[in-house]
Every structure is written in C-alpha cells, then in structure tokens.
Amino acid sequence: MAKFDVPVVQIVTNGGCHLDAKLVQDALTNIDLKGIQLLVIENVGNLVCPANYDLGEHIKVVVASTTEGDDNH
C-alpha cells in the first residue's frame, strides 16, 4: 500500500499472535487522521485468534486465499 502513497504504519506485537486495541491506539499517533475516510487494520495470523479481539472497528472482513498448483508432497 505504501507503494501507492497510502499512509501505512506497521505495528509490532512483540511476540503476540494478534493485535489488540491498545497497540492500534498507540499506532494511530503515527498517522494524521485528518481527511481519513477509511482506516484498514490488517490483523494477520490464523483465522480464529485475530477475530476474537475487539480493535474498535466498525466491521470485520476476512480475506482468505489458497495456494495455486499441485500440493501432493
């Protein structure tokens, strides 16, 4: 996203498997929120763990992908 001049902030979880609201709040101090109409919080990890934590979001979206090709090894 930064490649397209979209402001981004990377949040380090310090070994945790997910983000929490405090980490997001702290990261927001690194972004100028004036004029922001859409804020995307990408919470990576397994499909279950990140979904259980409230980050102050209005909506949650899951984007899943599978690998291509033959994986019979």
Predicted model as a PDB file, atoms N, CA, C, CB and O in Angstrom, pLDDT in the B-factor column:
MODEL        1                                                                  
ATOM      1  N   MET A   1       0.821  -1.191   0.000  1.00 81.00           N  
ATOM      2  CA  MET A   1       0.000   0.000   0.000  1.00 81.00           C  
ATOM      3  C   MET A   1       0.866   1.256   0.000  1.00 81.00           C  
ATOM      4  CB  MET A   1      -0.934  -0.003   1.202  1.00 81.00           C  
ATOM      5  O   MET A   1       0.516   2.254  -0.631  1.00 81.00           O  
ATOM      6  N   ALA A   2       1.985   1.210   0.700  1.00 81.00           N  
ATOM      7  CA  ALA A   2       2.872   2.364   0.720  1.00 81.00           C  
ATOM      8  C   ALA A   2       3.391   2.682  -0.678  1.00 81.00           C  
ATOM      9  CB  ALA A   2       4.039   2.118   1.671  1.00 81.00           C  
ATOM     10  O   ALA A   2       3.672   3.839  -0.990  1.00 81.00           O  
ATOM     11  N   LYS A   3       3.519   1.663  -1.514  1.00 89.00           N  
ATOM     12  CA  LYS A   3       3.970   1.846  -2.892  1.00 89.00           C  
ATOM     13  C   LYS A   3       3.060   2.811  -3.651  1.00 89.00           C  
ATOM     14  CB  LYS A   3       4.026   0.497  -3.615  1.00 89.00           C  
ATOM     15  O   LYS A   3       3.497   3.495  -4.576  1.00 89.00           O  
ATOM     16  N   PHE A   4       1.786   2.855  -3.246  1.00 91.00           N  
ATOM     17  CA  PHE A   4       0.803   3.716  -3.895  1.00 91.00           C  
ATOM     18  C   PHE A   4       0.532   4.986  -3.089  1.00 91.00           C  
ATOM     19  CB  PHE A   4      -0.492   2.955  -4.108  1.00 91.00           C  
ATOM     20  O   PHE A   4      -0.519   5.610  -3.236  1.00 91.00           O  
ATOM     21  N   ASP A   5       1.488   5.361  -2.237  1.00 87.00           N  
ATOM     22  CA  ASP A   5       1.401   6.574  -1.417  1.00 87.00           C  
ATOM     23  C   ASP A   5       0.227   6.568  -0.441  1.00 87.00           C  
ATOM     24  CB  ASP A   5       1.295   7.776  -2.309  1.00 87.00           C  
ATOM     25  O   ASP A   5      -0.297   7.622  -0.082  1.00 87.00           O  
ATOM     26  N   VAL A   6      -0.172   5.391  -0.024  1.00 84.00           N  
ATOM     27  CA  VAL A   6      -1.182   5.269   1.025  1.00 84.00           C  
ATOM     28  C   VAL A   6      -0.430   5.233   2.351  1.00 84.00           C  
ATOM     29  CB  VAL A   6      -2.090   3.979   0.829  1.00 84.00           C  
ATOM     30  O   VAL A   6       0.484   4.425   2.515  1.00 84.00           O  
ATOM     31  N   PRO A   7      -0.798   6.097   3.307  1.00 83.00           N  
ATOM     32  CA  PRO A   7      -0.084   6.090   4.588  1.00 83.00           C  
ATOM     33  C   PRO A   7      -0.250   4.749   5.302  1.00 83.00           C  
ATOM     34  CB  PRO A   7      -0.587   7.232   5.489  1.00 83.00           C  
ATOM     35  O   PRO A   7      -1.361   4.230   5.421  1.00 83.00           O  
ATOM     36  N   VAL A   8       0.851   4.203   5.769  1.00 87.00           N  
ATOM     37  CA  VAL A   8       0.818   2.929   6.489  1.00 87.00           C  
ATOM     38  C   VAL A   8       1.662   3.035   7.754  1.00 87.00           C  
ATOM     39  CB  VAL A   8       1.327   1.769   5.590  1.00 87.00           C  
ATOM     40  O   VAL A   8       2.626   3.798   7.819  1.00 87.00           O  
ATOM     41  N   VAL A   9       1.279   2.260   8.742  1.00 88.00           N  
ATOM     42  CA  VAL A   9       2.048   2.131   9.973  1.00 88.00           C  
ATOM     43  C   VAL A   9       2.115   0.653  10.299  1.00 88.00           C  
ATOM     44  CB  VAL A   9       1.414   2.955  11.153  1.00 88.00           C  
ATOM     45  O   VAL A   9       1.086  -0.020  10.356  1.00 88.00           O  
ATOM     46  N   GLN A  10       3.308   0.149  10.511  1.00 88.00           N  
ATOM     47  CA  GLN A  10       3.460  -1.250  10.894  1.00 88.00           C  
ATOM     48  C   GLN A  10       3.436  -1.341  12.413  1.00 88.00           C  
ATOM     49  CB  GLN A  10       4.778  -1.856  10.318  1.00 88.00           C  
ATOM     50  O   GLN A  10       4.120  -0.586  13.104  1.00 88.00           O  
ATOM     51  N   ILE A  11       2.641  -2.273  12.922  1.00 87.00           N  
ATOM     52  CA  ILE A  11       2.522  -2.472  14.367  1.00 87.00           C  
ATOM     53  C   ILE A  11       3.227  -3.768  14.728  1.00 87.00           C  
ATOM     54  CB  ILE A  11       1.024  -2.502  14.822  1.00 87.00           C  
ATOM     55  O   ILE A  11       2.936  -4.817  14.155  1.00 87.00           O  
ATOM     56  N   VAL A  12       4.138  -3.700  15.662  1.00 85.00           N  
ATOM     57  CA  VAL A  12       4.868  -4.878  16.122  1.00 85.00           C  
ATOM     58  C   VAL A  12       4.184  -5.401  17.380  1.00 85.00           C  
ATOM     59  CB  VAL A  12       6.375  -4.546  16.394  1.00 85.00           C  
ATOM     60  O   VAL A  12       3.971  -4.657  18.338  1.00 85.00           O  
ATOM     61  N   THR A  13       3.844  -6.681  17.368  1.00 82.00           N  
ATOM     62  CA  THR A  13       3.118  -7.271  18.502  1.00 82.00           C  
ATOM     63  C   THR A  13       4.044  -7.804  19.590  1.00 82.00           C  
ATOM     64  CB  THR A  13       2.226  -8.391  18.014  1.00 82.00           C  
ATOM     65  O   THR A  13       3.582  -8.314  20.610  1.00 82.00           O  
ATOM     66  N   ASN A  14       5.347  -7.686  19.369  1.00 80.00           N  
ATOM     67  CA  ASN A  14       6.320  -8.149  20.366  1.00 80.00           C  
ATOM     68  C   ASN A  14       6.097  -9.595  20.796  1.00 80.00           C  
ATOM     69  CB  ASN A  14       6.269  -7.258  21.579  1.00 80.00           C  
ATOM     70  O   ASN A  14       6.126  -9.915  21.984  1.00 80.00           O  
ATOM     71  N   GLY A  15       5.875 -10.456  19.817  1.00 78.00           N  
ATOM     72  CA  GLY A  15       5.733 -11.882  20.088  1.00 78.00           C  
ATOM     73  C   GLY A  15       4.306 -12.358  20.233  1.00 78.00           C  
ATOM     74  O   GLY A  15       4.063 -13.565  20.271  1.00 78.00           O  
ATOM     75  N   GLY A  16       3.351 -11.442  20.315  1.00 76.00           N  
ATOM     76  CA  GLY A  16       1.950 -11.846  20.408  1.00 76.00           C  
ATOM     77  C   GLY A  16       1.439 -12.357  19.079  1.00 76.00           C  
ATOM     78  O   GLY A  16       2.021 -12.066  18.034  1.00 76.00           O  
ATOM     79  N   CYS A  17       0.360 -13.112  19.109  1.00 74.00           N  
ATOM     80  CA  CYS A  17      -0.171 -13.682  17.859  1.00 74.00           C  
ATOM     81  C   CYS A  17      -1.236 -12.794  17.225  1.00 74.00           C  
ATOM     82  CB  CYS A  17      -0.753 -15.065  18.120  1.00 74.00           C  
ATOM     83  O   CYS A  17      -1.785 -13.148  16.182  1.00 74.00           O  
ATOM     84  N   HIS A  18      -1.538 -11.651  17.832  1.00 78.00           N  
ATOM     85  CA  HIS A  18      -2.606 -10.801  17.312  1.00 78.00           C  
ATOM     86  C   HIS A  18      -2.402  -9.363  17.798  1.00 78.00           C  
ATOM     87  CB  HIS A  18      -3.999 -11.336  17.748  1.00 78.00           C  
ATOM     88  O   HIS A  18      -1.615  -9.098  18.706  1.00 78.00           O  
ATOM     89  N   LEU A  19      -3.126  -8.460  17.173  1.00 83.00           N  
ATOM     90  CA  LEU A  19      -3.163  -7.075  17.631  1.00 83.00           C  
ATOM     91  C   LEU A  19      -4.181  -6.947  18.751  1.00 83.00           C  
ATOM     92  CB  LEU A  19      -3.505  -6.112  16.466  1.00 83.00           C  
ATOM     93  O   LEU A  19      -5.076  -7.780  18.891  1.00 83.00           O  
ATOM     94  N   ASP A  20      -4.036  -5.901  19.544  1.00 83.00           N  
ATOM     95  CA  ASP A  20      -5.087  -5.560  20.494  1.00 83.00           C  
ATOM     96  C   ASP A  20      -5.377  -4.067  20.356  1.00 83.00           C  
ATOM     97  CB  ASP A  20      -4.673  -5.929  21.965  1.00 83.00           C  
ATOM     98  O   ASP A  20      -4.641  -3.354  19.674  1.00 83.00           O  
ATOM     99  N   ALA A  21      -6.435  -3.595  20.992  1.00 86.00           N  
ATOM    100  CA  ALA A  21      -6.876  -2.220  20.825  1.00 86.00           C  
ATOM    101  C   ALA A  21      -5.806  -1.224  21.258  1.00 86.00           C  
ATOM    102  CB  ALA A  21      -8.149  -1.985  21.611  1.00 86.00           C  
ATOM    103  O   ALA A  21      -5.671  -0.173  20.630  1.00 86.00           O  
ATOM    104  N   LYS A  22      -5.054  -1.512  22.290  1.00 88.00           N  
ATOM    105  CA  LYS A  22      -4.014  -0.603  22.774  1.00 88.00           C  
ATOM    106  C   LYS A  22      -2.903  -0.445  21.735  1.00 88.00           C  
ATOM    107  CB  LYS A  22      -3.428  -1.115  24.103  1.00 88.00           C  
ATOM    108  O   LYS A  22      -2.417   0.665  21.517  1.00 88.00           O  
ATOM    109  N   LEU A  23      -2.500  -1.538  21.093  1.00 88.00           N  
ATOM    110  CA  LEU A  23      -1.487  -1.452  20.042  1.00 88.00           C  
ATOM    111  C   LEU A  23      -1.974  -0.576  18.885  1.00 88.00           C  
ATOM    112  CB  LEU A  23      -1.126  -2.858  19.529  1.00 88.00           C  
ATOM    113  O   LEU A  23      -1.209   0.218  18.336  1.00 88.00           O  
ATOM    114  N   VAL A  24      -3.238  -0.723  18.523  1.00 88.00           N  
ATOM    115  CA  VAL A  24      -3.802   0.085  17.436  1.00 88.00           C  
ATOM    116  C   VAL A  24      -3.860   1.551  17.862  1.00 88.00           C  
ATOM    117  CB  VAL A  24      -5.221  -0.424  17.043  1.00 88.00           C  
ATOM    118  O   VAL A  24      -3.496   2.441  17.094  1.00 88.00           O  
ATOM    119  N   GLN A  25      -4.316   1.797  19.085  1.00 90.00           N  
ATOM    120  CA  GLN A  25      -4.393   3.170  19.587  1.00 90.00           C  
ATOM    121  C   GLN A  25      -3.021   3.843  19.568  1.00 90.00           C  
ATOM    122  CB  GLN A  25      -4.967   3.187  21.010  1.00 90.00           C  
ATOM    123  O   GLN A  25      -2.892   4.992  19.146  1.00 90.00           O  
ATOM    124  N   ASP A  26      -2.016   3.133  20.019  1.00 91.00           N  
ATOM    125  CA  ASP A  26      -0.656   3.683  20.013  1.00 91.00           C  
ATOM    126  C   ASP A  26      -0.175   3.975  18.595  1.00 91.00           C  
ATOM    127  CB  ASP A  26       0.309   2.714  20.699  1.00 91.00           C  
ATOM    128  O   ASP A  26       0.484   4.988  18.360  1.00 91.00           O  
ATOM    129  N   ALA A  27      -0.499   3.098  17.653  1.00 90.00           N  
ATOM    130  CA  ALA A  27      -0.067   3.277  16.263  1.00 90.00           C  
ATOM    131  C   ALA A  27      -0.752   4.474  15.614  1.00 90.00           C  
ATOM    132  CB  ALA A  27      -0.352   2.014  15.452  1.00 90.00           C  
ATOM    133  O   ALA A  27      -0.178   5.109  14.729  1.00 90.00           O  
ATOM    134  N   LEU A  28      -1.965   4.785  16.041  1.00 90.00           N  
ATOM    135  CA  LEU A  28      -2.699   5.906  15.446  1.00 90.00           C  
ATOM    136  C   LEU A  28      -2.017   7.242  15.706  1.00 90.00           C  
ATOM    137  CB  LEU A  28      -4.118   5.944  15.985  1.00 90.00           C  
ATOM    138  O   LEU A  28      -2.282   8.212  14.996  1.00 90.00           O  
ATOM    139  N   THR A  29      -1.145   7.316  16.706  1.00 90.00           N  
ATOM    140  CA  THR A  29      -0.419   8.560  16.956  1.00 90.00           C  
ATOM    141  C   THR A  29       0.601   8.826  15.853  1.00 90.00           C  
ATOM    142  CB  THR A  29       0.280   8.509  18.323  1.00 90.00           C  
ATOM    143  O   THR A  29       1.138   9.930  15.760  1.00 90.00           O  
ATOM    144  N   ASN A  30       0.874   7.824  15.015  1.00 88.00           N  
ATOM    145  CA  ASN A  30       1.835   7.959  13.921  1.00 88.00           C  
ATOM    146  C   ASN A  30       1.190   8.304  12.583  1.00 88.00           C  
ATOM    147  CB  ASN A  30       2.616   6.690  13.780  1.00 88.00           C  
ATOM    148  O   ASN A  30       1.867   8.344  11.555  1.00 88.00           O  
ATOM    149  N   ILE A  31      -0.106   8.549  12.596  1.00 86.00           N  
ATOM    150  CA  ILE A  31      -0.829   8.840  11.351  1.00 86.00           C  
ATOM    151  C   ILE A  31      -1.634  10.119  11.538  1.00 86.00           C  
ATOM    152  CB  ILE A  31      -1.765   7.651  10.945  1.00 86.00           C  
ATOM    153  O   ILE A  31      -2.225  10.330  12.598  1.00 86.00           O  
ATOM    154  N   ASP A  32      -1.661  10.968  10.529  1.00 87.00           N  
ATOM    155  CA  ASP A  32      -2.505  12.154  10.538  1.00 87.00           C  
ATOM    156  C   ASP A  32      -3.903  11.720  10.105  1.00 87.00           C  
ATOM    157  CB  ASP A  32      -1.932  13.282   9.600  1.00 87.00           C  
ATOM    158  O   ASP A  32      -4.122  11.399   8.937  1.00 87.00           O  
ATOM    159  N   LEU A  33      -4.830  11.713  11.031  1.00 88.00           N  
ATOM    160  CA  LEU A  33      -6.171  11.197  10.755  1.00 88.00           C  
ATOM    161  C   LEU A  33      -7.086  12.214  10.073  1.00 88.00           C  
ATOM    162  CB  LEU A  33      -6.806  10.740  12.036  1.00 88.00           C  
ATOM    163  O   LEU A  33      -8.208  11.872   9.700  1.00 88.00           O  
ATOM    164  N   LYS A  34      -6.631  13.452   9.904  1.00 90.00           N  
ATOM    165  CA  LYS A  34      -7.451  14.455   9.214  1.00 90.00           C  
ATOM    166  C   LYS A  34      -7.646  14.017   7.772  1.00 90.00           C  
ATOM    167  CB  LYS A  34      -6.793  15.871   9.278  1.00 90.00           C  
ATOM    168  O   LYS A  34      -6.683  13.726   7.063  1.00 90.00           O  
ATOM    169  N   GLY A  35      -8.871  13.975   7.356  1.00 84.00           N  
ATOM    170  CA  GLY A  35      -9.171  13.614   5.980  1.00 84.00           C  
ATOM    171  C   GLY A  35      -9.233  12.119   5.712  1.00 84.00           C  
ATOM    172  O   GLY A  35      -9.556  11.704   4.599  1.00 84.00           O  
ATOM    173  N   ILE A  36      -8.927  11.301   6.720  1.00 87.00           N  
ATOM    174  CA  ILE A  36      -9.006   9.846   6.531  1.00 87.00           C  
ATOM    175  C   ILE A  36     -10.476   9.425   6.525  1.00 87.00           C  
ATOM    176  CB  ILE A  36      -8.215   9.085   7.653  1.00 87.00           C  
ATOM    177  O   ILE A  36     -11.202   9.671   7.489  1.00 87.00           O  
ATOM    178  N   GLN A  37     -10.904   8.798   5.450  1.00 88.00           N  
ATOM    179  CA  GLN A  37     -12.275   8.323   5.346  1.00 88.00           C  
ATOM    180  C   GLN A  37     -12.382   6.824   5.598  1.00 88.00           C  
ATOM    181  CB  GLN A  37     -12.836   8.655   3.984  1.00 88.00           C  
ATOM    182  O   GLN A  37     -13.441   6.323   5.976  1.00 88.00           O  
ATOM    183  N   LEU A  38     -11.287   6.119   5.387  1.00 87.00           N  
ATOM    184  CA  LEU A  38     -11.275   4.669   5.584  1.00 87.00           C  
ATOM    185  C   LEU A  38      -9.959   4.286   6.223  1.00 87.00           C  
ATOM    186  CB  LEU A  38     -11.485   3.906   4.240  1.00 87.00           C  
ATOM    187  O   LEU A  38      -8.890   4.622   5.712  1.00 87.00           O  
ATOM    188  N   LEU A  39     -10.034   3.588   7.334  1.00 87.00           N  
ATOM    189  CA  LEU A  39      -8.849   3.093   8.022  1.00 87.00           C  
ATOM    190  C   LEU A  39      -8.922   1.574   8.016  1.00 87.00           C  
ATOM    191  CB  LEU A  39      -8.748   3.659   9.487  1.00 87.00           C  
ATOM    192  O   LEU A  39      -9.890   0.993   8.507  1.00 87.00           O  
ATOM    193  N   VAL A  40      -7.906   0.933   7.464  1.00 86.00           N  
ATOM    194  CA  VAL A  40      -7.862  -0.525   7.385  1.00 86.00           C  
ATOM    195  C   VAL A  40      -6.855  -1.020   8.412  1.00 86.00           C  
ATOM    196  CB  VAL A  40      -7.486  -1.013   5.942  1.00 86.00           C  
ATOM    197  O   VAL A  40      -5.705  -0.581   8.438  1.00 86.00           O  
ATOM    198  N   ILE A  41      -7.304  -1.937   9.255  1.00 85.00           N  
ATOM    199  CA  ILE A  41      -6.422  -2.577  10.226  1.00 85.00           C  
ATOM    200  C   ILE A  41      -6.258  -4.020   9.772  1.00 85.00           C  
ATOM    201  CB  ILE A  41      -6.996  -2.486  11.704  1.00 85.00           C  
ATOM    202  O   ILE A  41      -7.205  -4.806   9.824  1.00 85.00           O  
ATOM    203  N   GLU A  42      -5.061  -4.365   9.331  1.00 81.00           N  
ATOM    204  CA  GLU A  42      -4.798  -5.737   8.890  1.00 81.00           C  
ATOM    205  C   GLU A  42      -4.225  -6.501  10.075  1.00 81.00           C  
ATOM    206  CB  GLU A  42      -3.813  -5.775   7.659  1.00 81.00           C  
ATOM    207  O   GLU A  42      -3.119  -6.225  10.539  1.00 81.00           O  
ATOM    208  N   ASN A  43      -4.989  -7.450  10.546  1.00 75.00           N  
ATOM    209  CA  ASN A  43      -4.599  -8.247  11.704  1.00 75.00           C  
ATOM    210  C   ASN A  43      -4.305  -9.661  11.212  1.00 75.00           C  
ATOM    211  CB  ASN A  43      -5.719  -8.246  12.814  1.00 75.00           C  
ATOM    212  O   ASN A  43      -5.213 -10.481  11.082  1.00 75.00           O  
ATOM    213  N   VAL A  44      -3.040  -9.939  10.941  1.00 68.00           N  
ATOM    214  CA  VAL A  44      -2.659 -11.216  10.354  1.00 68.00           C  
ATOM    215  C   VAL A  44      -2.536 -12.283  11.426  1.00 68.00           C  
ATOM    216  CB  VAL A  44      -1.345 -11.085   9.585  1.00 68.00           C  
ATOM    217  O   VAL A  44      -2.433 -11.986  12.617  1.00 68.00           O  
ATOM    218  N   GLY A  45      -2.548 -13.507  10.987  1.00 63.00           N  
ATOM    219  CA  GLY A  45      -2.441 -14.639  11.897  1.00 63.00           C  
ATOM    220  C   GLY A  45      -3.360 -15.739  11.422  1.00 63.00           C  
ATOM    221  O   GLY A  45      -3.779 -15.753  10.265  1.00 63.00           O  
ATOM    222  N   ASN A  46      -3.672 -16.655  12.308  1.00 62.00           N  
ATOM    223  CA  ASN A  46      -4.604 -17.711  11.908  1.00 62.00           C  
ATOM    224  C   ASN A  46      -6.012 -17.117  11.794  1.00 62.00           C  
ATOM    225  CB  ASN A  46      -4.581 -18.898  12.931  1.00 62.00           C  
ATOM    226  O   ASN A  46      -6.219 -15.956  12.146  1.00 62.00           O  
ATOM    227  N   LEU A  47      -6.956 -17.880  11.318  1.00 62.00           N  
ATOM    228  CA  LEU A  47      -8.295 -17.343  11.066  1.00 62.00           C  
ATOM    229  C   LEU A  47      -9.118 -17.131  12.327  1.00 62.00           C  
ATOM    230  CB  LEU A  47      -9.038 -18.257  10.148  1.00 62.00           C  
ATOM    231  O   LEU A  47     -10.089 -16.377  12.287  1.00 62.00           O  
ATOM    232  N   VAL A  48      -8.779 -17.753  13.427  1.00 64.00           N  
ATOM    233  CA  VAL A  48      -9.612 -17.686  14.621  1.00 64.00           C  
ATOM    234  C   VAL A  48      -9.108 -16.652  15.617  1.00 64.00           C  
ATOM    235  CB  VAL A  48      -9.676 -19.043  15.283  1.00 64.00           C  
ATOM    236  O   VAL A  48      -9.881 -15.801  16.056  1.00 64.00           O  
ATOM    237  N   CYS A  49      -7.860 -16.703  15.977  1.00 67.00           N  
ATOM    238  CA  CYS A  49      -7.299 -15.849  17.026  1.00 67.00           C  
ATOM    239  C   CYS A  49      -7.571 -14.361  16.797  1.00 67.00           C  
ATOM    240  CB  CYS A  49      -5.808 -16.077  17.124  1.00 67.00           C  
ATOM    241  O   CYS A  49      -8.126 -13.724  17.693  1.00 67.00           O  
ATOM    242  N   PRO A  50      -7.215 -13.765  15.647  1.00 66.00           N  
ATOM    243  CA  PRO A  50      -7.429 -12.330  15.478  1.00 66.00           C  
ATOM    244  C   PRO A  50      -8.890 -11.911  15.524  1.00 66.00           C  
ATOM    245  CB  PRO A  50      -6.841 -11.890  14.188  1.00 66.00           C  
ATOM    246  O   PRO A  50      -9.189 -10.789  15.932  1.00 66.00           O  
ATOM    247  N   ALA A  51      -9.801 -12.777  15.118  1.00 69.00           N  
ATOM    248  CA  ALA A  51     -11.219 -12.421  15.063  1.00 69.00           C  
ATOM    249  C   ALA A  51     -11.829 -12.233  16.445  1.00 69.00           C  
ATOM    250  CB  ALA A  51     -11.987 -13.482  14.314  1.00 69.00           C  
ATOM    251  O   ALA A  51     -12.870 -11.588  16.571  1.00 69.00           O  
ATOM    252  N   ASN A  52     -11.213 -12.773  17.468  1.00 72.00           N  
ATOM    253  CA  ASN A  52     -11.778 -12.701  18.811  1.00 72.00           C  
ATOM    254  C   ASN A  52     -11.506 -11.386  19.521  1.00 72.00           C  
ATOM    255  CB  ASN A  52     -11.246 -13.817  19.634  1.00 72.00           C  
ATOM    256  O   ASN A  52     -12.077 -11.148  20.584  1.00 72.00           O  
ATOM    257  N   TYR A  53     -10.663 -10.529  18.980  1.00 76.00           N  
ATOM    258  CA  TYR A  53     -10.241  -9.338  19.702  1.00 76.00           C  
ATOM    259  C   TYR A  53     -10.851  -8.080  19.103  1.00 76.00           C  
ATOM    260  CB  TYR A  53      -8.726  -9.232  19.702  1.00 76.00           C  
ATOM    261  O   TYR A  53     -10.785  -7.859  17.893  1.00 76.00           O  
ATOM    262  N   ASP A  54     -11.446  -7.259  19.963  1.00 79.00           N  
ATOM    263  CA  ASP A  54     -12.058  -6.002  19.557  1.00 79.00           C  
ATOM    264  C   ASP A  54     -10.971  -4.956  19.388  1.00 79.00           C  
ATOM    265  CB  ASP A  54     -13.116  -5.536  20.586  1.00 79.00           C  
ATOM    266  O   ASP A  54     -10.229  -4.664  20.326  1.00 79.00           O  
ATOM    267  N   LEU A  55     -10.878  -4.389  18.186  1.00 81.00           N  
ATOM    268  CA  LEU A  55      -9.879  -3.366  17.900  1.00 81.00           C  
ATOM    269  C   LEU A  55     -10.516  -1.992  17.747  1.00 81.00           C  
ATOM    270  CB  LEU A  55      -9.105  -3.722  16.641  1.00 81.00           C  
ATOM    271  O   LEU A  55      -9.841  -1.033  17.372  1.00 81.00           O  
ATOM    272  N   GLY A  56     -11.815  -1.890  18.036  1.00 80.00           N  
ATOM    273  CA  GLY A  56     -12.528  -0.639  17.867  1.00 80.00           C  
ATOM    274  C   GLY A  56     -13.081  -0.460  16.459  1.00 80.00           C  
ATOM    275  O   GLY A  56     -13.487   0.636  16.072  1.00 80.00           O  
ATOM    276  N   GLU A  57     -13.092  -1.543  15.706  1.00 82.00           N  
ATOM    277  CA  GLU A  57     -13.540  -1.480  14.321  1.00 82.00           C  
ATOM    278  C   GLU A  57     -15.065  -1.453  14.234  1.00 82.00           C  
ATOM    279  CB  GLU A  57     -12.988  -2.666  13.532  1.00 82.00           C  
ATOM    280  O   GLU A  57     -15.767  -1.835  15.171  1.00 82.00           O  
ATOM    281  N   HIS A  58     -15.556  -0.992  13.084  1.00 84.00           N  
ATOM    282  CA  HIS A  58     -16.989  -0.985  12.818  1.00 84.00           C  
ATOM    283  C   HIS A  58     -17.429  -2.240  12.073  1.00 84.00           C  
ATOM    284  CB  HIS A  58     -17.368   0.250  12.021  1.00 84.00           C  
ATOM    285  O   HIS A  58     -18.593  -2.634  12.145  1.00 84.00           O  
ATOM    286  N   ILE A  59     -16.506  -2.860  11.364  1.00 85.00           N  
ATOM    287  CA  ILE A  59     -16.823  -4.052  10.579  1.00 85.00           C  
ATOM    288  C   ILE A  59     -15.565  -4.910  10.469  1.00 85.00           C  
ATOM    289  CB  ILE A  59     -17.366  -3.669   9.160  1.00 85.00           C  
ATOM    290  O   ILE A  59     -14.447  -4.395  10.455  1.00 85.00           O  
ATOM    291  N   LYS A  60     -15.762  -6.214  10.393  1.00 82.00           N  
ATOM    292  CA  LYS A  60     -14.639  -7.140  10.179  1.00 82.00           C  
ATOM    293  C   LYS A  60     -14.816  -7.810   8.830  1.00 82.00           C  
ATOM    294  CB  LYS A  60     -14.548  -8.207  11.319  1.00 82.00           C  
ATOM    295  O   LYS A  60     -15.928  -8.166   8.441  1.00 82.00           O  
ATOM    296  N   VAL A  61     -13.712  -7.978   8.124  1.00 80.00           N  
ATOM    297  CA  VAL A  61     -13.711  -8.633   6.819  1.00 80.00           C  
ATOM    298  C   VAL A  61     -12.604  -9.673   6.834  1.00 80.00           C  
ATOM    299  CB  VAL A  61     -13.512  -7.600   5.647  1.00 80.00           C  
ATOM    300  O   VAL A  61     -11.502  -9.409   7.316  1.00 80.00           O  
ATOM    301  N   VAL A  62     -12.893 -10.839   6.315  1.00 75.00           N  
ATOM    302  CA  VAL A  62     -11.879 -11.882   6.202  1.00 75.00           C  
ATOM    303  C   VAL A  62     -11.523 -12.038   4.734  1.00 75.00           C  
ATOM    304  CB  VAL A  62     -12.378 -13.234   6.808  1.00 75.00           C  
ATOM    305  O   VAL A  62     -12.399 -12.198   3.884  1.00 75.00           O  
ATOM    306  N   VAL A  63     -10.236 -11.989   4.447  1.00 74.00           N  
ATOM    307  CA  VAL A  63      -9.735 -12.245   3.102  1.00 74.00           C  
ATOM    308  C   VAL A  63      -8.872 -13.493   3.205  1.00 74.00           C  
ATOM    309  CB  VAL A  63      -8.924 -11.009   2.517  1.00 74.00           C  
ATOM    310  O   VAL A  63      -7.868 -13.508   3.916  1.00 74.00           O  
ATOM    311  N   ALA A  64      -9.267 -14.529   2.499  1.00 72.00           N  
ATOM    312  CA  ALA A  64      -8.523 -15.784   2.540  1.00 72.00           C  
ATOM    313  C   ALA A  64      -8.113 -16.163   1.128  1.00 72.00           C  
ATOM    314  CB  ALA A  64      -9.365 -16.915   3.192  1.00 72.00           C  
ATOM    315  O   ALA A  64      -8.836 -15.910   0.165  1.00 72.00           O  
ATOM    316  N   SER A  65      -6.950 -16.769   1.024  1.00 72.00           N  
ATOM    317  CA  SER A  65      -6.506 -17.237  -0.279  1.00 72.00           C  
ATOM    318  C   SER A  65      -5.881 -18.613  -0.117  1.00 72.00           C  
ATOM    319  CB  SER A  65      -5.503 -16.243  -0.920  1.00 72.00           C  
ATOM    320  O   SER A  65      -5.400 -18.976   0.956  1.00 72.00           O  
ATOM    321  N   THR A  66      -5.901 -19.355  -1.188  1.00 73.00           N  
ATOM    322  CA  THR A  66      -5.265 -20.677  -1.182  1.00 73.00           C  
ATOM    323  C   THR A  66      -4.135 -20.667  -2.198  1.00 73.00           C  
ATOM    324  CB  THR A  66      -6.298 -21.813  -1.505  1.00 73.00           C  
ATOM    325  O   THR A  66      -4.134 -19.882  -3.146  1.00 73.00           O  
ATOM    326  N   THR A  67      -3.196 -21.535  -1.984  1.00 70.00           N  
ATOM    327  CA  THR A  67      -2.080 -21.593  -2.918  1.00 70.00           C  
ATOM    328  C   THR A  67      -2.509 -22.214  -4.229  1.00 70.00           C  
ATOM    329  CB  THR A  67      -0.920 -22.376  -2.321  1.00 70.00           C  
ATOM    330  O   THR A  67      -3.490 -22.955  -4.293  1.00 70.00           O  
ATOM    331  N   GLU A  68      -1.765 -21.904  -5.267  1.00 68.00           N  
ATOM    332  CA  GLU A  68      -2.032 -22.487  -6.585  1.00 68.00           C  
ATOM    333  C   GLU A  68      -1.243 -23.770  -6.764  1.00 68.00           C  
ATOM    334  CB  GLU A  68      -1.686 -21.490  -7.704  1.00 68.00           C  
ATOM    335  O   GLU A  68      -0.252 -24.011  -6.075  1.00 68.00           O  
ATOM    336  N   GLY A  69      -1.694 -24.578  -7.688  1.00 65.00           N  
ATOM    337  CA  GLY A  69      -0.906 -25.730  -8.113  1.00 65.00           C  
ATOM    338  C   GLY A  69      -1.133 -26.973  -7.287  1.00 65.00           C  
ATOM    339  O   GLY A  69      -1.971 -27.031  -6.387  1.00 65.00           O  
ATOM    340  N   ASP A  70      -0.352 -27.949  -7.639  1.00 69.00           N  
ATOM    341  CA  ASP A  70      -0.439 -29.262  -7.026  1.00 69.00           C  
ATOM    342  C   ASP A  70       0.382 -29.284  -5.736  1.00 69.00           C  
ATOM    343  CB  ASP A  70       0.047 -30.355  -8.004  1.00 69.00           C  
ATOM    344  O   ASP A  70       1.570 -28.959  -5.745  1.00 69.00           O  
ATOM    345  N   ASP A  71      -0.242 -29.659  -4.650  1.00 62.00           N  
ATOM    346  CA  ASP A  71       0.454 -29.714  -3.349  1.00 62.00           C  
ATOM    347  C   ASP A  71       0.305 -31.108  -2.758  1.00 62.00           C  
ATOM    348  CB  ASP A  71      -0.108 -28.638  -2.359  1.00 62.00           C  
ATOM    349  O   ASP A  71      -0.177 -31.274  -1.637  1.00 62.00           O  
ATOM    350  N   ASN A  72       0.727 -32.108  -3.528  1.00 62.00           N  
ATOM    351  CA  ASN A  72       0.610 -33.503  -3.090  1.00 62.00           C  
ATOM    352  C   ASN A  72       1.864 -34.039  -2.441  1.00 62.00           C  
ATOM    353  CB  ASN A  72       0.256 -34.370  -4.247  1.00 62.00           C  
ATOM    354  O   ASN A  72       2.042 -35.256  -2.384  1.00 62.00           O  
ATOM    355  N   HIS A  73       2.737 -33.185  -1.950  1.00 60.00           N  
ATOM    356  CA  HIS A  73       4.005 -33.653  -1.394  1.00 60.00           C  
ATOM    357  C   HIS A  73       3.811 -34.060   0.017  1.00 60.00           C  
ATOM    358  CB  HIS A  73       5.083 -32.594  -1.486  1.00 60.00           C  
ATOM    359  O   HIS A  73       4.761 -34.487   0.672  1.00 60.00           O  
TER     360      HIS A  73                                                      
ENDMDL                                                                          
END                                                                             
